[in-house]
Amino acid sequence: MTDLLLWLHIGFAIFALGPITAATMSTPRFIRAKDVGVLRYLHKTTRLYGFASIGVFLFGLLLGREFLGRPYLSISMTLFIVAAVLLIMVDRDQSTAIRVLASENPDDDAKVQVGRIAALSGVIVLIWMVILVLMVWGDPV
């Protein structure tokens, strides 16, 4: 059972977190290009894989259930929750950028959202890299 949970945890990490990273990191480029069609696709991708990323957390929780008191797991879970909250903020900013760019007002070009999405996406990626380091070089089991 442990091997199955590990495979599911790693599989969800690869196939959920990778697309989220690609979608959020490329969003600012398409906001600057004012390509609303691609932005809608990236927003949908962020939401879909954001929900799928819950599987990473759940399978990791099930996998480490007897070791949850260890610092590296507590830190990793806390960081994952912080990254999830930041993803919700990115999702909100993507929605705002789509709404602004789809409006008739040529003055608003969603520059605020470009900077915020770029910064938050970078922080999210750094958090995931820290979690990866903690999982690989954490407390040996």
Backbone torsions as a table, in degrees:
resi	resn	phi	psi	omega
1	MET	NA	-37.3	179.8
2	THR	-62.8	-40.7	179.2
3	ASP	-63.3	-40.6	178.0
4	LEU	-62.8	-45.1	179.0
5	LEU	-63.0	-38.6	178.3
6	LEU	-65.0	-43.8	177.6
7	TRP	-61.5	-43.3	179.3
8	LEU	-65.7	-42.1	179.3
9	HIS	-60.8	-48.5	-179.2
10	ILE	-68.5	-40.9	178.6
11	GLY	-61.2	-46.4	177.7
12	PHE	-64.1	-37.3	178.8
13	ALA	-61.9	-43.5	-178.2
14	ILE	-71.6	-50.1	-171.2
15	PHE	-87.7	-4.8	174.9
16	ALA	-109.3	-46.8	-175.8
17	LEU	-73.3	-32.0	178.1
18	GLY	-61.2	-52.8	178.8
19	PRO	-63.5	-35.1	176.7
20	ILE	-62.3	-44.7	-179.3
21	THR	-61.1	-45.9	179.5
22	ALA	-62.8	-42.8	-177.8
23	ALA	-67.6	-45.2	-177.1
24	THR	-73.0	-35.1	-178.9
25	MET	-73.0	-26.7	-179.6
26	SER	-93.0	-8.7	-179.5
27	THR	-57.7	-47.0	-179.1
28	PRO	-57.2	-36.5	179.8
29	ARG	-60.4	-41.5	-177.3
30	PHE	-81.7	-20.3	170.9
31	ILE	-69.0	-45.3	178.4
32	ARG	-61.9	-34.7	178.3
33	ALA	-79.3	-8.6	-179.3
34	LYS	57.3	39.6	179.2
35	ASP	-96.1	89.5	-174.0
36	VAL	-66.5	-34.5	179.6
37	GLY	-61.3	-46.8	178.7
38	VAL	-68.0	-37.3	178.5
39	LEU	-62.0	-39.3	176.7
40	ARG	-63.0	-40.9	177.7
41	TYR	-63.9	-45.4	180.0
42	LEU	-64.7	-35.9	178.0
43	HIS	-66.2	-43.8	177.5
44	LYS	-63.6	-40.4	177.6
45	THR	-62.5	-43.7	179.0
46	THR	-60.7	-44.2	179.8
47	ARG	-66.6	-46.8	-177.4
48	LEU	-60.8	-51.1	-177.9
49	TYR	-77.1	-20.4	172.1
50	GLY	-64.0	-43.4	175.9
51	PHE	-66.6	-38.1	179.0
52	ALA	-66.4	-28.9	-179.3
53	SER	-67.5	-16.4	174.3
54	ILE	-60.6	-30.6	176.8
55	GLY	-61.5	-35.2	176.9
56	VAL	-59.3	-48.2	-178.5
57	PHE	-65.4	-47.1	-176.6
58	LEU	-65.2	-45.4	179.4
59	PHE	-68.9	-33.3	174.6
60	GLY	-66.0	-39.2	177.3
61	LEU	-63.9	-44.5	178.0
62	LEU	-66.0	-37.6	-178.8
63	LEU	-67.3	-40.0	-176.1
64	GLY	-102.0	19.9	-172.6
65	ARG	-53.8	-33.3	-178.6
66	GLU	-89.3	-6.0	-178.5
67	PHE	-117.4	16.7	-172.9
68	LEU	-63.5	-18.0	178.5
69	GLY	-78.9	-9.8	-178.8
70	ARG	-74.6	138.7	-174.6
71	PRO	-56.9	-40.9	-175.8
72	TYR	-65.3	-31.4	177.2
73	LEU	-75.5	-40.8	178.4
74	SER	-62.7	-43.4	179.0
75	ILE	-64.7	-42.8	-179.6
76	SER	-62.7	-44.6	179.8
77	MET	-65.8	-39.7	178.0
78	THR	-63.7	-44.6	178.8
79	LEU	-63.5	-37.2	178.6
80	PHE	-63.6	-41.0	178.4
81	ILE	-65.3	-40.5	176.4
82	VAL	-61.0	-44.3	178.6
83	ALA	-62.5	-37.7	178.6
84	ALA	-64.8	-40.0	177.7
85	VAL	-65.2	-41.5	177.2
86	LEU	-63.9	-35.9	176.1
87	LEU	-63.5	-36.9	176.7
88	ILE	-63.5	-38.6	177.5
89	MET	-66.8	-39.4	176.7
90	VAL	-63.3	-43.4	178.1
91	ASP	-58.1	-44.2	178.4
92	ARG	-62.0	-44.1	180.0
93	ASP	-67.8	-33.8	174.8
94	GLN	-63.4	-43.5	178.1
95	SER	-61.1	-43.2	179.8
96	THR	-63.8	-43.7	179.6
97	ALA	-62.3	-41.0	178.0
98	ILE	-62.8	-44.9	-179.5
99	ARG	-63.2	-43.8	-178.6
100	VAL	-65.6	-45.9	-177.2
101	LEU	-72.7	-24.4	178.7
102	ALA	-82.6	-11.7	-179.8
103	SER	-77.1	170.9	-177.6
104	GLU	-84.9	-8.2	-176.2
105	ASN	-78.6	111.9	-178.0
106	PRO	-77.4	-12.5	-177.1
107	ASP	-73.6	-34.8	-177.5
108	ASP	-89.4	117.4	-177.1
109	ASP	-115.3	15.9	174.8
110	ALA	62.4	32.4	179.3
111	LYS	-64.3	-33.4	178.2
112	VAL	-61.5	-44.3	-178.8
113	GLN	-67.4	-34.5	179.3
114	VAL	-59.1	-50.3	-178.4
115	GLY	-65.7	-42.8	-177.7
116	ARG	-68.1	-42.9	179.1
117	ILE	-64.7	-42.1	179.4
118	ALA	-62.2	-45.3	-179.1
119	ALA	-65.9	-47.7	-178.2
120	LEU	-65.0	-39.2	178.5
121	SER	-63.1	-41.3	177.3
122	GLY	-62.8	-41.7	178.6
123	VAL	-65.1	-41.6	178.8
124	ILE	-60.4	-44.8	179.0
125	VAL	-62.7	-41.8	177.7
126	LEU	-62.6	-39.9	177.5
127	ILE	-61.5	-44.8	179.9
128	TRP	-64.8	-32.9	177.6
129	MET	-69.3	-39.0	176.8
130	VAL	-63.3	-43.2	177.4
131	ILE	-60.6	-42.4	178.4
132	LEU	-59.8	-45.8	178.3
133	VAL	-60.8	-43.2	179.0
134	LEU	-63.2	-38.1	-178.9
135	MET	-71.7	-35.4	-177.3
136	VAL	-80.7	-46.1	-175.4
137	TRP	-109.5	18.2	178.7
138	GLY	-68.5	-166.2	-179.2
139	ASP	-59.4	121.5	179.4
140	PRO	-65.7	137.1	-177.9
141	VAL	-94.2	NA	NA
